[in-house]
Amino acid sequence: MINDKVVYFDSEWITHKFFGEDITSSELIENSSSIEYIGSNSITLNPGFEVEIGAIFYANVGPNH
């Protein structure tokens, strides 16, 4: 679940980027996925959040992202 506006786009390495002020997730990032969470205030990974082997996951927090 993303608590703010969600936008995604394709790039060479990351296929989905999720933007928000405060991001909360309990998602499964599957092995064929490449995902980036960009939160200006916080990113919370709740129980159940998992990144499978072979997936790419980045999380960036801060006002400059």
N, C-alpha and C positions, 0 to 999 in steps of 0.2 A: 504494500500500500504506500503510495506517495501522497504526502499531505498537502502538496502544492501543485501548481501547474506542471504537467508532464509533457516533455517534448523528446522525440527521438529522431535520430538521423543516421545514415550510413556513413562510415569512414573506412579507411584502409584496415585499421586494427580493431576498432570498437564498432560494433554494428548497432548498439543501442545505448544512448546516453539519457539518463533521467536527471532532471534538474528540479530543485525545490529548496525552500528555506530550511525545512526540517523533513528529513526522509526517514521513514521507518519501514523495515522489511523483515519478513520471515519467509522469503521466497527460496525456492530451489533454483540455482543457476546451473542449467544442464551443460553437459560436456561439450556441446557444440556451440555454446553461447559466448559472446564477448560483450560485457556489460560494464558501464561506468555510472556510478552514482555521484552527483555533484550537488552538495548541500551547502548553502551559504551559512547556515547556523550549526546544523548537526546531522549526523547519520547514525541511526540506531539499528543494529542487527539483532533481532529478537531470536529467542529459541526457535529452532526449526530452520533458521537461515542456513543454507549449505551451498557450497560451490563444489561441483563435481570435478574430478580429475579431468583435465583437458579443456576446462572452461577458462576464460580470461575475465577477471573481475578487478575493477579499480574503484576506490572510494576516495573522493577529495572533498575536504571541508574547508571553507573559508570564503571571504567576500571577493576574492580575486578569481574565482573559478567560474 
